[in-house]
């Protein structure tokens, strides 16, 4: 009997709570909601500060159920940033209010903020900077050098607002310990600068000198031909080659042999430039690709 009375009381309490909740949801209420601004269509050349953290408080009025639904819909103000310029941009609050998400059941009575907000932009800039490898001990550094790993001339590209990019001269790595030396792949994580700076790549791989691919450029390489009946213009060429670092070290300008085929040319013809192959070396680019033929007059 006592148990039945307790169950009835619990049921009655639940019904009362449901009725109260229903009445509350159907009544008019007002509250303040912070609506984030999402700036869209910003120029690719501009960095916009505080885009993710900028929120505007608005006082709204409506039935409880409508306010609840509106709150959980994660409303945003989409502001068209295509006209933003470099520096501080003053945005009128009335302009933002026009961009509020439409909801006929909600009354945006007033705004609890200043009449203007400031959107600050900076020019996006890229810069190549050296990596400072950090070692847990000097012995770790010595071990890597002894295993012929390249720990110098490591660079990454950073991107972000120009004002901050210009202050950064190098970037540090995480501390390298003996565990990393023992691992097969030696990936080193780079320490982030701040939320505005993007590092590409975010980590680097240490490689032995024999595995590193480098490029090398040579200029004023002579172009050979075996004929005395014509001249060529230009007579020299610039070339960019690629290969393993150890291989490139031994390559000099004398190893680059450029030539044209000895054919029956006419005056002002063009001849294609060729190169004698060098083992393990790849030609990336060269200029000029062709030369002009000038027939010499017979004496």
C-alpha positions in Angstrom: 0.0 0.0 0.0 2.8 2.4 1.0 4.7 1.5 -2.2 1.7 2.2 -4.4 1.3 5.7 -2.7 4.9 6.5 -3.4 4.5 5.5 -7.1 1.5 7.7 -7.4 3.3 10.6 -5.8 6.3 10.2 -8.2 3.9 10.0 -11.2 2.0 13.1 -10.0 5.4 15.0 -9.7 6.4 14.0 -13.2 3.1 15.1 -14.6 3.4 18.5 -12.8 6.9 19.0 -14.1 5.7 18.2 -17.7 2.8 20.6 -17.4 5.1 23.3 -16.0 7.6 22.7 -18.7 4.9 22.9 -21.4 3.5 26.2 -20.0 7.0 27.6 -19.8 7.7 26.7 -23.4 4.5 28.4 -24.6 5.1 31.6 -22.6 6.9 34.7 -23.9 10.5 35.1 -22.8 13.5 37.3 -23.6 17.1 36.5 -23.3 20.5 37.5 -24.6 22.3 35.2 -27.1 25.8 35.5 -28.4 25.8 35.0 -32.2 29.1 34.4 -33.9 30.1 36.3 -37.0 31.3 34.2 -39.9 33.1 36.3 -42.5 32.9 34.8 -46.0 34.3 35.7 -49.4 37.5 37.1 -47.9 40.3 37.7 -50.4 42.9 34.9 -50.6 45.6 37.6 -50.0 44.1 38.8 -46.7 44.4 37.3 -43.2 41.4 38.1 -41.0 42.1 38.2 -37.2 39.7 36.8 -34.6 37.3 35.4 -37.2 36.5 32.4 -35.1 36.1 34.1 -31.8 34.1 37.2 -32.8 30.6 37.0 -31.3 27.9 39.7 -31.1 25.3 39.6 -28.2 21.7 40.2 -29.2 18.6 40.5 -27.0 15.9 38.3 -28.5 12.2 37.7 -27.6 9.8 34.9 -28.4 8.0 31.8 -27.0 10.2 29.5 -25.0 10.0 26.7 -27.5 11.1 29.0 -30.3 14.0 30.4 -28.3 15.1 26.9 -27.4 15.0 25.7 -31.1 16.8 28.9 -32.2 19.6 28.4 -29.6 20.2 24.8 -30.6 20.2 25.6 -34.3 23.7 27.3 -33.8 22.8 30.5 -35.6 25.6 32.6 -37.3 25.8 36.0 -39.0 27.3 35.5 -42.5 29.0 38.8 -43.3 30.3 39.3 -46.9 34.0 40.2 -46.5 34.7 40.7 -50.2 35.1 44.4 -49.7 37.5 44.2 -46.7 40.7 46.1 -47.2 44.1 45.9 -45.5 44.1 47.1 -41.9 41.1 48.0 -39.7 37.6 47.8 -41.2 34.7 49.5 -39.4 31.5 47.5 -39.7 28.1 49.1 -38.8 26.0 46.9 -36.5 22.9 47.6 -38.6 24.7 45.9 -41.5 25.2 42.9 -39.4 21.6 42.9 -38.1 20.4 42.7 -41.7 22.5 39.5 -42.0 20.8 37.8 -39.0 19.3 34.4 -39.8 15.6 34.8 -40.7 13.1 33.5 -38.1 9.6 34.8 -38.0 9.1 33.5 -34.5 12.0 35.5 -33.0 12.0 39.2 -32.3 15.5 40.7 -32.3 14.6 43.6 -30.0 18.0 45.3 -29.5 21.7 44.7 -29.6 23.8 44.8 -26.5 27.0 46.1 -28.1 28.7 49.2 -29.6 27.4 50.6 -32.9 30.6 49.6 -34.7 32.8 46.6 -34.6 36.3 46.4 -36.1 37.5 43.6 -38.4 41.3 43.7 -38.7 43.1 42.2 -41.7 46.7 41.8 -42.7 48.4 40.7 -46.0 49.1 37.0 -46.2 52.8 36.4 -46.7 55.0 33.3 -47.2 58.6 32.9 -46.2 61.2 30.2 -46.2 63.0 29.9 -42.9 65.7 27.5 -41.5 64.9 24.8 -39.0 66.8 24.7 -35.7 67.0 21.1 -34.6 66.8 20.7 -30.8 68.7 17.8 -29.2 68.1 16.3 -25.8 71.8 15.8 -25.5 75.0 16.6 -27.4 75.6 12.8 -27.7 72.3 12.5 -29.7 73.6 15.2 -32.1 76.9 13.4 -32.5 75.3 10.1 -33.2 73.2 11.5 -36.0 76.3 13.2 -37.6 78.3 9.9 -37.3 75.5 8.1 -39.2 75.9 10.7 -42.0 72.5 12.3 -41.4 72.1 15.8 -42.7 71.2 18.1 -39.8 72.0 21.4 -41.6 70.4 23.4 -44.4 66.8 22.3 -43.4 64.1 24.7 -44.4 60.3 25.0 -44.3 57.8 27.5 -45.5 55.6 29.5 -43.1 52.5 31.4 -44.1 50.4 33.9 -42.2 49.9 37.7 -41.5 52.9 39.7 -42.8 53.4 41.6 -39.6 54.1 38.4 -37.7 55.8 36.5 -40.6 58.5 39.3 -40.8 59.4 38.8 -37.1 60.1 35.1 -37.5 63.7 34.2 -38.6 63.7 30.5 -37.8 61.6 27.7 -36.3 62.5 25.1 -33.6 61.9 21.4 -33.7 60.9 19.1 -30.8 63.7 17.7 -28.8 65.4 14.8 -30.6 66.2 11.8 -28.3 67.8 8.4 -28.7 64.4 6.8 -29.4 64.1 8.8 -32.6 67.6 7.8 -33.7 66.6 4.1 -33.3 63.4 4.5 -35.4 63.5 3.6 -39.0 61.8 6.8 -40.2 63.1 9.8 -38.5 60.3 12.3 -38.6 60.8 15.5 -36.5 57.8 17.5 -35.4 58.1 21.3 -35.7 57.0 23.4 -32.7 54.0 25.7 -33.6 54.6 29.4 -33.5 51.0 30.5 -32.8 47.5 30.0 -34.2 48.0 32.5 -37.0 51.1 30.8 -38.5 50.9 27.8 -40.8 54.1 25.6 -41.2 54.5 23.6 -44.4 55.4 20.8 -43.8 54.5 20.5 -40.1 57.2 17.9 -39.7 60.5 17.1 -41.5 62.2 13.8 -42.1 65.9 13.5 -41.4 67.7 11.7 -44.2 71.2 10.5 -44.8 73.2 12.6 -47.1 73.2 9.8 -49.7 69.4 9.9 -49.8 68.8 13.7 -50.1 67.7 15.0 -53.4 69.2 18.4 -54.3 69.3 20.7 -57.3 72.3 22.6 -58.8 72.4 25.3 -61.5 75.2 26.0 -64.0 75.5 28.9 -66.3 77.6 29.8 -69.4 77.9 26.2 -70.5 79.3 26.1 -74.1 77.2 24.5 -76.8 79.3 22.3 -79.1 79.0 21.7 -82.8 81.5 20.3 -85.3 80.8 22.4 -88.4 82.9 25.3 -89.6 80.2 26.4 -92.1 77.9 28.1 -89.6 77.8 29.8 -86.2 75.2 29.5 -83.5 73.5 32.1 -81.3 73.5 32.1 -78.4 76.6 30.0 -77.9 76.2 29.2 -74.2 73.4 27.8 -72.1 72.1 27.7 -68.4 71.0 24.4 -67.0 69.4 23.2 -63.7 70.0 19.6 -62.7 68.7 17.3 -59.9 70.2 14.3 -58.2 71.3 12.8 -54.9 73.4 15.2 -52.8 76.5 13.1 -52.9 76.3 12.7 -56.7 75.8 16.4 -57.2 78.8 17.4 -55.2 81.1 15.7 -57.7 79.5 17.4 -60.8 81.2 20.4 -62.2 80.4 22.6 -65.2 82.9 20.6 -67.3 80.7 17.5 -66.9 77.8 19.3 -68.6 78.1 18.7 -72.4 75.6 20.6 -74.5 75.5 20.2 -78.3 73.4 20.4 -81.4 73.2 17.8 -84.1 75.3 18.5 -87.2 72.7 18.7 -90.0 72.3 20.5 -93.3 71.1 23.8 -91.9 70.0 26.9 -93.8 70.6 30.4 -92.7 68.4 31.5 -89.7 67.3 27.9 -89.0 66.8 26.8 -85.4 68.6 23.8 -83.9 67.5 22.0 -80.8 70.0 21.7 -77.9 70.8 18.3 -76.5 72.9 17.0 -73.6 75.1 14.0 -73.1 73.5 12.0 -70.2 75.1 12.0 -66.8 74.4 8.8 -64.7 71.9 9.4 -61.8 71.4 13.1 -62.8 68.1 14.5 -64.1 67.8 17.7 -66.1 65.1 19.9 -64.6 65.3 22.9 -66.9 67.6 24.7 -69.3 67.6 27.8 -71.5 67.6 28.4 -74.4 66.0 25.3 -75.8 67.0 26.1 -79.3 69.7 28.2 -81.0 69.7 30.2 -84.3 72.0 29.1 -87.2 74.0 31.7 -89.1 75.6 30.4 -92.2 79.1 31.7 -92.8 80.0 33.2 -96.1 82.7 31.3 -98.1 85.9 33.1 -98.6 
